[in-house]
Amino acid sequence: MEQHKIFRLLRKIRFLQLLSFTAQCGALAGTGYLVWKLAQEVEQQYLWSSPLLLSLVAGSLLLFSFSRSLAWIVSRKDHTNALDVDRIYGLKDRLTTYIELKDSNHPFLPALIRETAAQIDSVSALRSSRAKSSMVLPAALFILVASALLTLPYLPVPETIIARKQEQKRIAEKGKELETLVRRLEKQSKQLPEFKGLSNEFKQLSQQLQKPDFDKADALKKLNELQENQNRVHSATGQKLVEQLKNAWQEAAKPGTGGVGHDAHSSFAPQRPSGLHNRTAIRITRTAASRNGPET
């Protein structure tokens, strides 16, 4: 009976230690999530493209705290717990001696069990487990990061940062406009392969423009390059359409085709109207390009 009493005390101490370690891991995991949220908020509020210093400091503290908790739970054996109980409650190494002799047939073991069982009635398993003291560092880190996250929105923001955020907002709006242009180009690329490469370039730029860390100078440079490519594609496509319309007019003007020249004066159709047909084709091409072409 007395020996079972000692066994229950040691098992209760161990259970509280395992429970404390689980709580420490939960607190550290929560702290890691809060650090990730804090880095996002700092990046959004102060336009830090990569808050490396914050990540390094927080990661180092989390790693140190987890290593400390892991070393603590691994070291808490029955012998270590017995030493703490003897030291805290002044049992004069009775519980430690019991741990050393419990698996032996020592003649003094029964008397030691009776004396130890009589002394442990006032022993607190919670105090002996040191579960609360081991929670101090993980809990402090969690409270510190949570406080920083709650305080961040109320901190002042420099005017230069505000101006940069407004500029980035305008650039992001331009990116959304480019998305509309990309959809139009994708529709045209099915009919005109010349637009396919331009559509892909606009799609990449529209995605980059909506990133908060995209530089204004790079945005203007990219837009100028795409403007030149767009003009080049329009010029080549327009010329191609002119040639196609010219060939269609000439084919229609041939005698016996039932086209423009199929009348009494059809022998003159390929020669006299050709200039008019070419000018008409050019006008049609320009009109189509102005109506259906991509907007910059």
JONORRA-V230393 format. One record per pair of residues at least 24 apart in sequence whose ideal C-beta (glycine too) atoms are under 10 Angstrom apart, sorted by the first residue. I is the first residue (numbers start at 1). J is the second residue. Records with the same first field share a line. If there is no record, write none. Layout:
# JONORRA-V230393
I->J + J
This chain:
# JONORRA-V230393
1->113 + 114 + 117
2->110 + 112 + 113 + 114 + 115 + 116 + 117 + 118 + 120
3->98 + 102 + 109 + 110 + 113 + 114 + 116 + 117
4->113 + 117
5->113 + 116 + 117 + 118 + 120 + 121
6->82 + 94 + 95 + 98 + 99 + 102 + 112 + 113 + 116 + 117 + 119 + 120 + 123
7->78 + 102
8->120 + 125
9->81 + 82 + 85 + 95 + 116 + 117 + 120 + 121 + 123 + 124 + 125 + 128
10->77 + 78 + 81 + 82 + 85 + 95 + 98 + 99 + 120 + 125 + 128
11->78 + 125
12->123 + 125 + 126 + 128 + 129
13->76 + 78 + 81 + 82 + 84 + 85 + 123 + 124 + 125 + 126 + 127 + 128 + 129 + 130 + 131
14->73 + 76 + 77 + 78 + 81 + 125 + 129
15->125 + 129 + 131
16->125 + 126 + 127 + 128 + 129 + 130 + 131 + 132
17->72 + 73 + 76 + 80 + 81 + 125 + 128 + 129 + 130 + 131 + 134
18->73 + 76 + 129 + 131
19->129 + 131
20->69 + 72 + 73 + 76 + 126 + 129 + 130 + 131 + 132 + 133 + 134 + 135 + 138
21->69 + 70 + 72 + 73 + 74 + 76 + 131 + 134 + 135 + 138
22->73
23->69 + 131 + 134 + 135 + 138 + 139
24->65 + 66 + 68 + 69 + 70 + 72 + 73 + 131 + 134 + 135 + 136 + 137 + 138 + 139
25->66 + 69 + 70 + 73 + 138
26->138 + 142
27->65 + 69 + 135 + 137 + 138 + 139 + 140 + 141 + 142 + 143
28->61 + 62 + 63 + 65 + 66 + 69 + 137 + 138 + 139 + 141 + 142
29->62 + 66 + 138 + 142
30->138 + 141 + 142 + 145 + 146
31->58 + 61 + 62 + 65 + 138 + 139 + 140 + 141 + 142 + 143 + 144 + 145 + 146
32->58 + 59 + 62 + 66 + 141 + 142 + 145
33->142 + 145
34->58 + 141 + 142 + 144 + 145 + 146 + 147 + 148 + 149 + 150
35->59 + 61 + 62 + 141 + 145 + 148 + 149
36->145
37->145 + 146 + 149 + 152
38->145 + 146 + 148 + 149 + 150 + 152
40->149
41->148 + 149 + 152 + 153
42->148 + 149 + 152 + 155
43->212 + 213
44->152 + 165 + 212
45->152 + 153 + 155 + 157 + 161 + 165
46->152 + 155 + 157 + 158 + 161 + 164 + 165
47->157 + 160 + 161 + 162 + 164 + 165 + 168 + 212 + 213
48->161 + 212 + 213
49->211 + 212 + 213 + 214 + 215
50->213
54->148
58->141 + 144 + 145 + 148
61->137 + 140 + 141 + 144 + 145
62->138 + 141 + 145
64->137 + 141
65->137 + 138 + 140 + 141 + 142
66->137 + 138
68->134 + 137 + 138
69->134 + 135 + 137 + 138
72->130 + 133 + 134
73->134
76->129 + 130 + 131 + 134
78->102
81->125 + 128 + 129 + 130
82->116 + 128
84->127 + 128 + 129 + 130
85->116 + 119 + 120 + 123 + 124 + 125 + 127 + 128 + 129
86->116 + 119 + 128
87->128
88->123 + 124 + 127 + 128 + 130
89->119 + 120 + 122 + 123 + 124 + 127 + 128
90->119
91->115 + 116 + 119 + 120 + 123
92->119
94->118 + 119 + 120
95->119 + 120 + 123 + 128
164->212 + 216
165->212
167->216 + 219
168->209 + 210 + 211 + 212 + 213 + 214 + 215 + 216 + 219
169->212
170->209 + 216 + 219
171->208 + 209 + 210 + 211 + 212 + 214 + 215 + 216 + 218 + 219 + 220 + 223
172->206 + 209 + 210 + 211 + 212 + 214
173->209 + 210
174->205 + 206 + 209 + 210 + 219 + 223
175->205 + 206 + 207 + 208 + 209 + 210 + 211 + 214 + 219
176->206 + 209 + 210
177->206 + 209 + 295 + 296
178->202 + 203 + 204 + 205 + 206 + 207 + 208 + 209 + 210 + 223 + 226 + 294 + 295 + 296
179->203 + 205 + 206 + 207 + 209 + 210
180->206 + 294 + 295
181->205 + 206 + 226 + 230 + 294 + 295 + 296
182->206 + 207 + 294
184->292 + 293 + 294 + 295
185->230 + 233 + 293 + 294
187->292
188->233 + 237 + 292 + 293 + 294
191->292
192->233 + 236 + 237 + 240 + 241 + 292
193->237
194->232 + 233 + 234 + 236 + 237 + 240
195->230 + 233 + 234 + 237 + 293 + 294
196->233
197->229 + 233
198->226 + 229 + 230 + 232 + 233 + 234 + 294
199->233 + 294
201->225 + 226 + 229 + 230
202->226 + 229 + 230 + 294 + 296
223->296
226->294 + 296
227->296
230->293 + 294 + 295 + 296
231->296
233->293 + 294
234->289 + 290 + 293 + 294
235->289
237->285 + 288 + 289 + 293
238->282 + 285 + 286 + 288 + 289 + 293
239->282 + 285
240->285
241->281 + 282 + 284 + 285 + 286 + 288 + 289
242->278 + 281 + 282 + 284 + 285 + 286
243->281 + 285
244->281 + 285
245->277 + 278 + 280 + 281 + 282 + 283 + 284 + 285
246->274 + 277 + 278 + 280 + 281 + 282
247->281
248->277 + 281
249->273 + 274 + 276 + 277 + 278 + 280 + 281
250->274 + 277 + 278
252->277
253->277
